[in-house]
């Protein structure tokens, strides 16, 4: 059963997952648990401005492609690019083919290697292409895609922080949130997000309701595949892995939303 989000949990979620001026007053495991359970709310707060940016450009006469670029840019700005940086570092670590300790060292370096660059290019192209297709279909489907993908991305963080998923390092954000979410809570949050996505899609028709719920399901499934692979390769999760998981989920949700 889900409880009303605590103020400490909300502050943790918004203070660590967005650039909004929210001060995190507690860093203990209880606050981290509440924060990761509230992560989809932070995603909603990122997705709505992203959709608004795209709709504003459409209103001013821009095409779907430019609206898509703006929509994809807003989450990067509102997260200081941390998830994209995490995606790039995770790709470099996985692509190195080195043992876990060496791969983790590569991921901590400030530069981005060829695997990271390739991952960023492909993911951003996929996101913009999917959003452009959604906006070309209708402004409402473009806005829905922006909000659902951002929320699904943060839902993937909730699931990645569930119990039984270890941290790869004893320090960092990954260690602070690894394993803090109980399995029952993760399942309940997933059900709520899927139901909310379906409800939002229902305003456009029954097909959109099913597709929105399916997009969330596919997003967390793709994120789970990456998460498990990273746990096998690195021995656990890091902050970079969380970023890679979020971007994987967002991209998958967008692709599913424009299929069919």
Rosetta blueprint (number, residue, H / E / L):
1 X L
2 X L
3 X L
4 X L
5 X L
6 X L
7 X H
8 X H
9 X H
10 X H
11 X H
12 X H
13 X H
14 X H
15 X H
16 X H
17 X H
18 X L
19 X L
20 X L
21 X L
22 X L
23 X L
24 X L
25 X L
26 X L
27 X L
28 X L
29 X H
30 X H
31 X H
32 X H
33 X H
34 X H
35 X H
36 X H
37 X H
38 X L
39 X H
40 X H
41 X H
42 X H
43 X H
44 X H
45 X H
46 X H
47 X H
48 X H
49 X H
50 X H
51 X H
52 X H
53 X H
54 X H
55 X H
56 X H
57 X H
58 X H
59 X H
60 X L
61 X L
62 X L
63 X L
64 X H
65 X H
66 X H
67 X H
68 X H
69 X H
70 X H
71 X H
72 X H
73 X H
74 X H
75 X H
76 X H
77 X H
78 X H
79 X L
80 X L
81 X L
82 X H
83 X H
84 X H
85 X H
86 X H
87 X H
88 X H
89 X H
90 X H
91 X H
92 X H
93 X H
94 X H
95 X H
96 X H
97 X L
98 X L
99 X L
100 X H
101 X H
102 X H
103 X H
104 X H
105 X H
106 X H
107 X H
108 X H
109 X L
110 X L
111 X L
112 X L
113 X L
114 X H
115 X H
116 X H
117 X H
118 X H
119 X H
120 X H
121 X H
122 X H
123 X H
124 X H
125 X H
126 X H
127 X H
128 X H
129 X H
130 X H
131 X H
132 X H
133 X H
134 X H
135 X H
136 X H
137 X H
138 X L
139 X H
140 X H
141 X H
142 X H
143 X H
144 X H
145 X H
146 X H
147 X H
148 X H
149 X H
150 X H
151 X H
152 X H
153 X H
154 X H
155 X H
156 X H
157 X H
158 X H
159 X H
160 X H
161 X L
162 X E
163 X L
164 X L
165 X L
166 X L
167 X E
168 X L
169 X L
170 X L
171 X L
172 X L
173 X H
174 X H
175 X H
176 X H
177 X H
178 X L
179 X L
180 X L
181 X E
182 X L
183 X H
184 X H
185 X H
186 X H
187 X H
188 X H
189 X H
190 X H
191 X H
192 X H
193 X H
194 X H
195 X H
196 X H
197 X H
198 X H
199 X H
200 X H
201 X H
202 X H
203 X L
204 X L
205 X L
206 X H
207 X H
208 X H
209 X H
210 X H
211 X H
212 X H
213 X H
214 X H
215 X H
216 X H
217 X H
218 X H
219 X H
220 X H
221 X H
222 X H
223 X H
224 X H
225 X H
226 X H
227 X H
228 X H
229 X H
230 X H
231 X H
232 X H
233 X H
234 X H
235 X L
236 X L
237 X E
238 X L
239 X H
240 X H
241 X H
242 X H
243 X H
244 X H
245 X H
246 X H
247 X H
248 X H
249 X H
250 X H
251 X H
252 X H
253 X H
254 X H
255 X H
256 X H
257 X H
258 X L
259 X L
260 X L
